[in-house]
Amino acid sequence: MSLAVAPAPTLRIGPLTLDAPVVLAPMAGITNTAFRRLCREYGAGLYVSEMITSRALVERNATTMRLITHHESEVPRSIQLYGVDPATVEAAVRLLVEEDRADHIDLNFGCPVPKVTRKGGGAALPWKRDLFRDIVTRAARAGGAIPVTVKMRKGIDDDHLTYLEAGRIAEDAGIAAVALHARTASQFYSGTADWAAITALKEAVTSIPVLGNGDIWSADDAVRMMAETGCDGVVVGRGCLGRPWLFGDLARALGRDGSAAGEPVDATLAFVARAFRRHAELLVEFFDDEGRGCRDIRKHVAWYFKGYPVGGDTRARLATVSTLAEIDALLETLDLDAPYPGAAAEGQRGRAGTPKRPALPDGWLDSRDIGAEASSRLAEAELDHSGG
Ligand SMILES: Cc1cc2nc3c(=O)[nH]c(=O)nc-3n(C[C@H](O)[C@H](O)[C@H](O)COP(=O)(O)O)c2cc1C
C-alpha cells in the first residue's frame, strides 16, 4: 500500500521552526546578504549564505567577516561553512556560536569544483568516513543549541557513492538535517538530478529531516519532489537565479498553512524590472560601493530577462552598467507592459556543464579511511579564502 504524501506545512531543523519547508541553496558569488534579503522579501523559509571557508573565518579574514554579516531583517541567520580539517571546522563553528553570529550552520560536502575536491574537500570528503565522522561530530557538538546541517552529493561517481552512509553517520553525530543534491561530483551540473536517491536517503535517515535538492525550476517541481520522494523540504539553487520571487511561489504552493494552493506570481516585464532594480540597490548597499554593486548585478542580467522582449543592445548595455541612474534610464526604455512570456522564461538556467572525472588527492579512492597522519597533511592544504 502506498501512502499519499501531503506537503509539510513547516520544517523543523533542531530548535528552528521554518514558516515553509523551503531553503535557498548556498551559491558562491550569488547568495550574499543582498540576494538573500531580496528572496526573503518575496517568500518564506531559510536563506543560506554562500560558502565560507572555516580557515578564513578562524583567521578573521576581512572579506570573510563581511560575508558572514547579516542584515537585521535576516532571521534566522544561516551560514554555510566549508572545511577539511576537523579542528578548524570546530573552531569556526565555535566562533559563530560564541559570538552569536548565526542561528543555523550548514556544512558543505557537495562542492564539485576541482580546486576544492583536489584538496579532498566538498563532494570528495565523505569518501573518507573517519574524516567525515570527525568533522560532523565536532561541528555538531560545538554548535550546541545552534543546529548544524550537512549538504552533500550522492558521491564521487556512480562507482563511489557515499550519501546513504554519510547520512547515517551525520544522523548519529547529532546533525540536525541532511540535504542531498542528487547528483554525483563527476556529473557536476549535467543531466538531471536523480530524485530516487532522495527517496532512498529519506528511507535510510529516519530521525532528522531530509531535504531534497536538484532541478527545482518552479513551485510545481518543488511540490512534485516532496510528493515523489517524501522529503521534508526542498533546497532551491539555480531556479531562483533572476527569479527571486520564486520563493513567493514556493511559499504559496507548499503553503504556510499546509495547503498546496496558490498561483505563481504574474511576472510582467514591469515586475521583473522592479526586482532587478531592487537587487542592484541591495548590492550597492552590501558592497557599500555603487560601482561594485552595479558591476555585480551585470552577471544577473541574462537570468532576469530570459524570455522577455528586451533587445540585444539593451541587454548589452545593462551588462555594462556602472551606476543606478544608468540602470533606471535603461529600464525606462523597456516595454514594461510586456506580459510574462511563459515557457520562454522557464526551465533550466545557470550552470549546466558536462560530466568529467573529479580532481582528487593522489590515491584518494584507494581506501575509505584517511588516518590521522594523512588527515593532518590535508589540514595544511585547506582553502584560505571564502565565497569561491
Ligand atoms: C553559481 C553556483 C554556486 C554554488 N555555490 C555553492 C556553495 O557555495 N555551496 C554549496 O553547498 N553549493 C553550492 N552550489 C550548489 C547549489 O547549492 C545546489 O546544490 C545546486 O545548484 C543544485 O541545485 P539546483 O538544481 O536547485 O541548482 C552552487 C551552485 C551554483 C550554480
The ligand as an ORCA input file, in Angstrom:
! r2SCAN-3c Opt
* xyz 0 1
  C      26.830     29.538     -9.015
  C      26.701     28.411     -8.029
  C      27.398     28.462     -6.827
  C      27.273     27.429     -5.895
  N      27.923     27.531     -4.699
  C      27.699     26.591     -3.728
  C      28.232     26.753     -2.421
  O      28.911     27.746     -2.101
  N      27.963     25.762     -1.513
  C      27.213     24.651     -1.829
  O      27.000     23.789     -0.966
  N      26.684     24.501     -3.060
  C      26.892     25.451     -3.994
  N      26.280     25.319     -5.214
  C      25.361     24.182     -5.445
  C      23.927     24.559     -5.100
  O      23.813     24.867     -3.720
  C      22.939     23.434     -5.444
  O      23.260     22.293     -4.670
  C      22.984     23.032     -6.916
  O      22.962     24.184     -7.730
  C      21.817     22.091     -7.281
  O      20.582     22.692     -7.004
  P      19.706     23.390     -8.181
  O      19.446     22.335     -9.222
  O      18.473     23.859     -7.484
  O      20.534     24.496     -8.742
  C      26.433     26.322     -6.172
  C      25.733     26.279     -7.377
  C      25.847     27.298     -8.308
  C      25.055     27.220     -9.584
*
